């Protein structure tokens, strides 16, 4: 359940920053969509590596 709490807190923090940047009429401090998709791929690849290494070494 800790994952959902951490993910929720990260989403809430991002939302607060988004509202603050919108209020100040600043551009959003995030990379383009393809950058976010690439970052998600890196995270998924890291998790897959951990799972495979545990499976193979077990």
C-alpha positions in Angstrom: 0.0 0.0 0.0 3.0 2.3 0.4 3.4 2.5 -3.4 -0.1 4.0 -3.7 0.6 6.5 -0.9 3.9 7.5 -2.5 2.3 7.8 -5.9 -0.6 9.8 -4.6 1.7 12.2 -2.7 3.9 12.7 -5.9 0.7 13.4 -7.9 -0.5 15.8 -5.3 2.8 17.6 -5.2 2.9 17.9 -8.9 -0.6 19.2 -9.0 0.3 21.9 -6.4 3.3 22.9 -8.4 1.2 23.0 -11.6 -1.4 25.3 -9.9 1.4 27.6 -8.6 3.0 27.8 -12.0 -0.3 28.4 -13.7 -1.1 31.2 -11.1 2.2 32.8 -11.8 1.7 32.4 -15.6 5.0 30.5 -16.0 5.5 27.6 -18.4 5.2 24.1 -16.9 8.5 22.7 -15.7 8.1 19.3 -17.4 9.6 17.8 -20.5 7.6 17.1 -23.6 5.3 14.1 -23.7 8.0 11.9 -25.4 10.4 12.7 -22.6 7.9 11.5 -20.0 7.2 8.3 -22.0 11.0 7.7 -22.2 11.4 8.2 -18.5 8.6 5.7 -17.9 10.3 3.2 -20.1 13.5 3.6 -18.1 11.6 2.9 -14.8 9.8 -0.1 -16.3 13.1 -1.5 -17.6 14.7 -1.1 -14.2 11.8 -3.0 -12.5 12.0 -5.7 -15.1 15.7 -6.1 -14.6 15.2 -6.5 -10.9 12.4 -9.1 -11.4 14.5 -11.1 -13.9 17.6 -11.1 -11.8 15.7 -12.3 -8.8 14.0 -15.0 -11.0 17.3 -16.2 -12.6 19.4 -16.1 -9.4 16.7 -17.9 -7.3 
